[in-house]
Amino acid sequence: MNITVNEELLAYIDPLTPEEHGALERSLLTEGCRDALVLWGDVLVDGHNRYGICSKHGIPFNTVQNSRFKSIDDVHLWMIDQHLGRRSVSDFQRGVLALRKKDILASRVQPPSGEPPVSGPLTPEPMITRDAIAKAARISSNTISQIQKIQKSATPELVAAVKSGTISINAAATVASLPVEEQVAAVAGGKKELQQAARQVRETKGVARTEPESPEAVIARLKQTIAELSAENAALKAKLAELTS
């Protein structure tokens, strides 16, 4: 049987921790591989860890083809939904996956200028608003906002700290507002140093909020809010036009 491991798909979902991988290996050695590996042609879509362990120990396994995949985006959406349905996935991972899903669906709602709409995804329900993203990830809308801040501004070291549970999503979003050097130093200092950094940022912001905003700052903030709402509104109108055409 020819099975191809696509490196991009392998890296699309966060890998198992050493402890999780060890537990899976013990389970497969004891009980065998009960769940079939999912293929798209000869490309492995689901079951990379099981495939590696089974190949290492000569454990028999079954495969199944998913005929619904029409594109790599369909594969990504399916992988995301599979992981969003698992209880072991952390809130941060859920938010990251839901945001990836939102980007894929939004690109289908708004095709490039002059091109016809692409046929609907495996999950046709639009998911382009923050509330819809939060619902899919089973976390709060505020947490989604914090994860977006982390993705935009956090250093790789700070992201790793969030994934490991060293720092909460809320605190990490706060620390992500610091310069790169200060973020790296806070992570190097461990959990207490990260908590202290987050506390100092909050205290600084608290002092700043007591000072009146300048007219220019108010205008800039309102313009940003209007731009975000306009983008969401345009995407929703495009989806409505597609559904009613």
Secondary structure per residue as TSV (DSSP state, phi and psi in degrees):
chain	resnum	aa	ss	phi	psi
A	1	M	-	360.0	128.2
A	2	N	-	-95.2	112.3
A	3	I	-	-119.3	126.3
A	4	T	B	-104.1	128.0
A	5	V	-	-94.7	111.9
A	6	N	-	-83.9	119.8
A	7	E	H	-62.7	-34.0
A	8	E	H	-66.4	-41.9
A	9	L	H	-69.9	-36.5
A	10	L	H	-60.7	-37.5
A	11	A	T	-90.5	-2.7
A	12	Y	T	-69.5	-32.0
A	13	I	S	-112.1	140.9
A	14	D	-	-54.8	136.9
A	15	P	-	-69.4	163.0
A	16	L	-	-67.0	151.1
A	17	T	-	-72.4	161.0
A	18	P	H	-54.7	-37.2
A	19	E	H	-66.4	-43.1
A	20	E	H	-66.2	-40.5
A	21	H	H	-64.8	-41.0
A	22	G	H	-63.2	-40.6
A	23	A	H	-64.7	-40.8
A	24	L	H	-64.4	-42.0
A	25	E	H	-62.4	-43.1
A	26	R	H	-63.4	-39.7
A	27	S	H	-64.4	-44.2
A	28	L	H	-66.7	-38.3
A	29	L	H	-66.5	-32.2
A	30	T	H	-85.8	-44.8
A	31	E	H	-109.6	-7.6
A	32	G	-	80.3	177.2
A	33	C	-	-93.4	100.5
A	34	R	-	-83.6	-30.1
A	35	D	S	-97.0	134.2
A	36	A	-	-70.7	145.5
A	37	L	E	-76.7	139.8
A	38	V	E	-96.7	128.4
A	39	L	E	-118.0	153.3
A	40	W	E	-122.4	94.9
A	41	G	T	69.9	-121.6
A	42	D	T	-102.7	5.2
A	43	V	E	-86.6	128.5
A	44	L	E	-75.9	124.3
A	45	V	E	-105.2	-43.5
A	46	D	E	-136.3	130.6
A	47	G	-	112.8	26.6
A	48	H	H	-60.6	-42.9
A	49	N	H	-68.3	-42.4
A	50	R	H	-62.8	-40.4
A	51	Y	H	-62.4	-44.7
A	52	G	H	-63.2	-43.6
A	53	I	H	-69.4	-43.4
A	54	C	H	-63.7	-40.2
A	55	S	H	-65.6	-37.5
A	56	K	H	-65.4	-41.2
A	57	H	H	-104.6	2.8
A	58	G	T	69.0	32.4
A	59	I	-	-84.8	127.5
A	60	P	-	-64.8	148.2
A	61	F	-	-148.4	159.5
A	62	N	-	-109.4	160.5
A	63	T	E	-128.3	157.9
A	64	V	E	-140.5	141.4
A	65	Q	E	-91.2	138.0
A	66	N	-	-103.3	104.6
A	67	S	T	-79.0	-4.8
A	68	R	T	-81.1	-16.3
A	69	F	-	-71.1	122.8
A	70	K	-	-110.9	-17.9
A	71	S	S	-154.9	170.5
A	72	I	H	-65.4	-28.8
A	73	D	H	-63.7	-39.7
A	74	D	H	-61.4	-40.2
A	75	V	H	-63.2	-45.4
A	76	H	H	-60.8	-45.3
A	77	L	H	-61.4	-42.1
A	78	W	H	-64.3	-44.2
A	79	M	H	-61.4	-42.6
A	80	I	H	-61.6	-47.7
A	81	D	H	-62.7	-38.2
A	82	Q	H	-60.3	-44.1
A	83	H	H	-76.8	-31.8
A	84	L	H	-65.1	-23.7
A	85	G	T	-85.5	-2.2
A	86	R	-	-96.2	135.0
A	87	R	T	-70.3	-24.7
A	88	S	T	-76.9	-8.9
A	89	V	S	-77.3	131.2
A	90	S	-	-72.3	163.9
A	91	D	H	-59.9	-39.4
A	92	F	H	-63.8	-44.8
A	93	Q	H	-63.5	-39.4
A	94	R	H	-60.0	-45.1
A	95	G	H	-63.6	-42.9
A	96	V	H	-62.6	-44.2
A	97	L	H	-65.6	-42.4
A	98	A	H	-63.9	-37.2
A	99	L	H	-67.6	-36.1
A	100	R	H	-63.6	-41.9
A	101	K	H	-62.7	-42.1
A	102	K	H	-59.3	-42.8
A	103	D	H	-63.8	-40.7
A	104	I	H	-65.1	-47.4
A	105	L	H	-67.4	-37.1
A	106	A	H	-64.5	-35.8
A	107	S	H	-68.2	-27.5
A	108	R	H	-79.7	-30.6
A	109	V	H	-70.3	-37.0
A	110	Q	S	-118.1	83.9
A	111	P	-	-69.3	160.4
A	112	P	-	-55.7	149.4
A	113	S	T	-55.8	131.3
A	114	G	T	89.5	-8.1
A	115	E	S	-103.8	145.3
A	116	P	-	-71.1	156.2
A	117	P	-	-60.5	143.9
A	118	V	-	-78.7	149.3
A	119	S	-	-58.3	152.2
A	120	G	-	-58.9	151.0
A	121	P	-	-76.0	174.8
A	122	L	S	-62.0	-32.3
A	123	T	S	-110.4	96.0
A	124	P	-	-73.4	-18.8
A	125	E	S	-64.6	123.8
A	126	P	-	-63.5	145.0
A	127	M	-	-142.6	69.5
A	128	I	-	-119.3	-3.3
A	129	T	S	-98.9	158.1
A	130	R	H	-62.3	-39.0
A	131	D	H	-64.3	-39.3
A	132	A	H	-67.1	-38.9
A	133	I	H	-62.7	-45.5
A	134	A	H	-62.4	-40.3
A	135	K	H	-63.5	-43.1
A	136	A	H	-63.4	-35.5
A	137	A	H	-87.0	-9.1
A	138	R	T	59.7	41.4
A	139	I	S	-134.9	173.9
A	140	S	-	-78.8	158.5
A	141	S	H	-61.9	-35.8
A	142	N	H	-64.6	-38.3
A	143	T	H	-65.3	-38.6
A	144	I	H	-59.4	-43.7
A	145	S	H	-60.4	-41.1
A	146	Q	H	-66.2	-39.2
A	147	I	H	-65.7	-37.9
A	148	Q	H	-62.4	-39.0
A	149	K	H	-64.0	-41.2
A	150	I	H	-64.0	-44.8
A	151	Q	H	-62.3	-34.8
A	152	K	H	-78.7	-39.5
A	153	S	H	-122.7	-15.0
A	154	A	-	-76.4	145.7
A	155	T	-	-75.1	160.9
A	156	P	H	-55.7	-34.9
A	157	E	H	-65.6	-39.9
A	158	L	H	-70.7	-38.9
A	159	V	H	-61.0	-42.6
A	160	A	H	-62.1	-36.5
A	161	A	H	-66.2	-37.1
A	162	V	H	-66.3	-46.5
A	163	K	H	-61.3	-35.2
A	164	S	H	-80.8	-11.3
A	165	G	T	87.3	8.0
A	166	T	S	-66.5	-32.3
A	167	I	S	-136.2	145.9
A	168	S	-	-74.1	162.7
A	169	I	H	-60.1	-44.4
A	170	N	H	-59.2	-49.5
A	171	A	H	-67.6	-37.7
A	172	A	H	-64.3	-39.9
A	173	A	H	-62.2	-33.9
A	174	T	H	-70.9	-47.8
A	175	V	H	-64.9	-28.9
A	176	A	T	-63.6	-15.0
A	177	S	T	-79.8	-9.5
A	178	L	S	-79.3	159.9
A	179	P	-	-60.0	156.9
A	180	V	H	-53.7	-46.3
A	181	E	H	-61.0	-39.4
A	182	E	H	-71.7	-34.8
A	183	Q	H	-62.5	-47.9
A	184	V	H	-61.2	-41.3
A	185	A	H	-65.9	-39.3
A	186	A	H	-64.8	-42.2
A	187	V	H	-64.3	-42.3
A	188	A	H	-62.3	-28.9
A	189	G	T	-78.3	-8.7
A	190	G	-	91.3	-173.0
A	191	K	H	-58.1	-45.3
A	192	K	H	-64.6	-40.3
A	193	E	H	-66.3	-37.9
A	194	L	H	-65.0	-43.0
A	195	Q	H	-63.1	-40.4
A	196	Q	H	-65.2	-40.6
A	197	A	H	-63.4	-43.0
A	198	A	H	-63.7	-41.3
A	199	R	H	-63.1	-42.5
A	200	Q	H	-65.2	-39.2
A	201	V	H	-64.1	-43.5
A	202	R	H	-63.1	-41.6
A	203	E	H	-64.6	-40.3
A	204	T	H	-63.6	-42.8
A	205	K	H	-66.5	-34.9
A	206	G	H	-63.6	-39.6
A	207	V	H	-66.4	-41.3
A	208	A	H	-64.1	-33.8
A	209	R	H	-68.7	-21.9
A	210	T	T	-77.2	-14.1
A	211	E	S	-93.2	137.9
A	212	P	-	-64.5	142.3
A	213	E	-	-74.7	145.2
A	214	S	-	-74.4	155.6
A	215	P	H	-55.7	-36.4
A	216	E	H	-64.9	-40.2
A	217	A	H	-67.1	-39.6
A	218	V	H	-62.4	-45.5
A	219	I	H	-62.8	-42.5
A	220	A	H	-63.9	-41.1
A	221	R	H	-65.4	-42.4
A	222	L	H	-66.4	-38.9
A	223	K	H	-62.5	-40.1
A	224	Q	H	-64.3	-42.9
A	225	T	H	-62.6	-43.7
A	226	I	H	-61.9	-41.4
A	227	A	H	-63.8	-41.8
A	228	E	H	-64.9	-43.8
A	229	L	H	-67.4	-37.9
A	230	S	H	-64.1	-39.1
A	231	A	H	-65.4	-43.3
A	232	E	H	-64.3	-41.5
A	233	N	H	-64.0	-42.1
A	234	A	H	-64.6	-39.7
A	235	A	H	-66.2	-41.0
A	236	L	H	-64.9	-40.4
A	237	K	H	-63.8	-39.8
A	238	A	H	-64.4	-40.5
A	239	K	H	-66.3	-40.9
A	240	L	H	-63.1	-42.5
A	241	A	H	-63.4	-37.3
A	242	E	H	-66.9	-41.2
A	243	L	H	-71.2	-28.9
A	244	T	H	-97.1	-4.2
A	245	S	-	-79.2	360.0
